Amino acid sequence: MFQEGLSPVSTDPRATTEYKYLQYETHDDGTIVRIVLDRVKYRNAQNRGLLVELTAAFLRAEADDDVRVVILAGNGPVFSSGHDLGSPDYQAERNPGPDQHWSYTCTGGTKDAVESRFHQEWHYFYENTRRWRDLRKITIAEVHGNVFSAALMLTWACDLIVAAEGTQFADVVATRLGMCGVEYFGHPWEFGPRKAKELLLTGDSLDAEDARALGMVSKVFPADDLTERTLEFARRIAQVPTMAALLVKESVNQSQDAMGFSNALDACFTIHQLNHAQWTHLSGGKAVVGTPELGMPDWKTAPPIRRADPYTP
């Protein structure tokens, strides 16, 4: 069953009350929710409006006592191409005017370039992702096509990941933007330390089977059957008593935190901001990432991402 709905009460009364950039579906008498990214024209790139709506949708599902499992998926040919780097929506919501998103006028948005970036990315790229990771429901990322850079953050925030055959996972921000990785730096935990270095320094990708072999992906399904097979998987998880399911999640997450996960994320977010500050300085305040004028290749004309082949340089 598909259900269009209102977002829950926001901490800001100016926030949208209807979803513009995603869909909210309920299944199996409301025990399973699918939140579906729906910016197909821009390959589900993450603008501010989408991220704020996504938090509202997750919190709506969390507040609903009937919901046992939340699936995060994406419409169109790819799950998500990462951060929105300049679509018309992105430009309109950043710049002063009738379409400016309220979040750019608060939460540090009025500060100078470096401080503003620090606050804004903490709220809308980092802390929100950590909040989704700790959602009091079991979450499943249902991914397909490309899962690039910031799309990894959405995926890694979920408890389980299922992928369509042919899915590509990559973080290209080091090779294309001169950045040290995305804001929620789960790479060493998801890929392993040496593989994380390799993938970041080359911009190469893992396919679905590579990711399954690493333990990052739980299931690999044919692309045409992805949604239905993911729902079948979710139904199995939904059979576990809610308290037991939550305590399983808490036990694993707290074990990971005891191993340093949360502290490492905090440290790496600060390092990420140092990288932004470097480019801000080098560009004289004109850019927060590497650009062709600063010696980086133009990401808009970059060659296709290739799979990390262990037998090819």
N, C-alpha and C positions, 0 to 999 in steps of 0.2 A: 504494500500500500504506500502511496506517496502522499505526503502531507506538507503543504506550505504553511508556515507558521510565523508567529511573532517571536522575536528574541526576548529573553528575560529582562527584568528591570536592570538598567545599566547604572554604573556609578556616576555617569554623566547624562543628564536629561536630554542632551542634544544628540545622543547616539541614535542611530537608526533603529526603528522598531520593526523593520522588515528586512529580510535577507536580500541583498542585491547581488552578492558575489558567490553565494553558495546555496545549496538545497539541503533541506532537513527532512529525512524520510524515517518513518517508523515501520517496523516489521514485527510479525509474530506477536500481535496484541500489545505492541509497545515495549517488548522486552529487549528488542534490538533496534538501535538507531544507526542510520547511515548519514554521515555528514559529507556532502559531496561538493568539492571545489568546482566552481562554475564560471570561470573566466576563460572560456574556451578560446576566444579570439586572441588572447595573450598567453595561451598555453598554461593557464592557471598560475601565472606569475603572481607573486604575493605583494599586492599594494597594501596600504595601511587599512583601507576599508575592509578588505578581505580578512586581514589578521584580527581586527577588532570584532568582526562578525564571527570569526571562528572561535574566539574566546567565549563570546556570548552563546554560541551553539553548544560548545562543550559544557559550559556551566548550566545551560538548560537541561542537557542530558544528565548531568551529575545531580541536579536537583530533583529529577523525576525518579521516584522510588520504584517505578515499574521497570526502568531500564536496567539491564544487566550487562550488556555489551555495546560498545560504541565502535562503529567502523568509520574510518576516515578514508575517503576515496576521491577521485577526480574525474570529471567529465572530459570528453575529447580525446585526442590521440596520445596525450601524456598526462601523468599525474601532476607534475609541476616542474616548471623550468627554473624555479628559484625566486630570488628577489626580483621585483619589478624595477627595472633600471631606467625607465623613462617613457612609459606609455602615456597617452593623453590623460587617462585617469590619474596616474601618478603625478603628473605635472599639475593638474587641477587641484588635487587634494593637498599638495604641498604649499602652493603659492597663495598669498592673500587674495580673497575674492569670494564670490557666493558659493563656490564648490569646495572651498578649503575644508579639510577634515578637522574637526574640533581638537583632535589630539596634537596637532601641530601648534596650537596656541597655549599649551600647558605641558605638564610633565617634562619640563626642561626645554620645550620647543622655542622659547623666547630668548634663550641664552646665546652666547657667542658660539662660533662654529664647532669648536672642539667640545665644549661643555654640552652643547645641545645634542650633538651626536652621541655623546656618552649617555646622557639621560634617556634620549629617545630610543636608542638601540637596547638599552637595558630593559625598558618597559615593554617594547613592542616586538623585539626579536629574541631576547634572552629570557627574561623572567616569565613571559607568557609561555614560552616553550617548557620551562621547568614546571610551571603550573599544570600544563597538559600532561606532562610525564607523571605527576602525582595525582591525577584525577582519580576520584574515588569510585571508578568503574574500570572494568577491563576494557582496554582499547586495542583495536586491530587496524593497522595501516594496510589498505588494499591498493597496491601501486602497480603501475604499468607504464610502458613507454619510457620516458626520461624522468629520472629522479635526480635533479642536478642541484648542487650547492645548497641553498636554503631549503630546498625540498627535502634534503636529508634530515633537517631539523624536525620538520613535521613528522617524518617517518620514524625517526628515532625516539620521539616523544611517546610513541605508542608501545604497548606492552608486547605485542606480537606483530610480525610483518609477513604478509603474503604477497607474492609477486606474480605477475603474468610472465609467461615465457617471453624472452627477448627484452625484458626490462634492463635498463642501464642505470647504474648508480655512479655518480662522480661528483667531486668538488673541484671546480676549475678556477676558483678565485685566486689562487696563487699564480697560476700560469697566465691568466687573462686580466687580472685586476691588481696583481701585486700585493694581495692580502694573504694572511697566514692561515686562512680557513674561515668558516662561518662562525657566527656568534656563539652558538651552542656547540661547543667543541667536543663532540662525542667520538671523534675519529679513532683515538687510540683504544677506546673501549669497544667500539663496534668492529674495527678492522684489525686491531692489534697494532702495537707500536711501529714496527718496521713497515708493515703494509700501509699504515697511515702516512708515514713519511713518503713512501714511494708514490702513492696515489696523489698526494698533495703536490709533490715536486714535479710530477709529470702531467697531471691533469687527466690521466687515463681512467678508464671506468672498469667496474665489475659488472658482469652480467648476473642474471638471477641465480644461475647455478653456482657461480663463484661466491655470491653472497650467501647462498644456502650452505656451501661448504665451510664458510667462516662461522656459521651459526647465527648470522645476522637475520637471515630470512628463514621462516619456519616452513612455508609451503610454496611450491611453484606450480601454478595451474595454467592450462591453455588459456590464451587471451580471450577467446570467445566465451569461455565458461567462468571467467574470473569472478564476476559478481555473485553468481549463484553458488559457486564452490566456496567463496568466502562466507556467504550466509550460512552454508552448511557447517562450516568450521565454527562460526560464531554460535550456532545453535548448540554445538557440543559444549562450548565454554559456558553458555548460559545455563546449562544443567547443573553446574556446580553451585551449591548454596552461596548466596551473596556474601555472607560473612567469611566463609572459608576462602572464597575467591579473593576478597579484599586482603585477607591476611596472607595469602600466598604472595600477592603483589607486594604488600608491605614488607614481608620477610626478604624477598629478593631485592627490592629497592633499598631497604635499610642496610642489607649486607653490602651492596654496591657502594652506598654512601660511606660505610665504615672503611671501605678500601680506598676512599679518597675521591670518589666520583664528584660529589658536589663541590668540594674544595677546589678540585682541578678545574671544574667548569668556571668557577668564580675567577680563578687566576688567569685562565685562558681568555675569558671575556675582557679582562683588563689589558692583556697583551694585544688583543684584537684592536682595542681603542688606541693603543700606542701606535699600531700600524696605520690606522686612519690619521692620527695626528702627524705622523711623518709625511704622508702624502699631502695633507693640508698645508704643512710648512713648505714642502718642496714646490707646491703649485702656487704659493702665495695666496692661499685661501680659495682657489678656484676649483679644486677637486679634492675628494676625500679618498680616492683610490687612484691607482696608476692609470695613466692615459697615454695615448700615442705621443702627445707633446712632452711627456716625461719619460719616454723611452720604452713604454709597454706596447705590445702589439694591439691592434684594434680588435676588441672582442667581437665586434659586429661582423668581421670578415674572417674570423678564426676558422681553421680547418675542422672537419668533423672530429669528435672525440673518439678515440680508439680504445679497444679493450686492452687491459693490462695483461699482455701475453708474457708468461714467464720465460719464453724462449726467444723473445724478440727484444732488442735494446730499447 
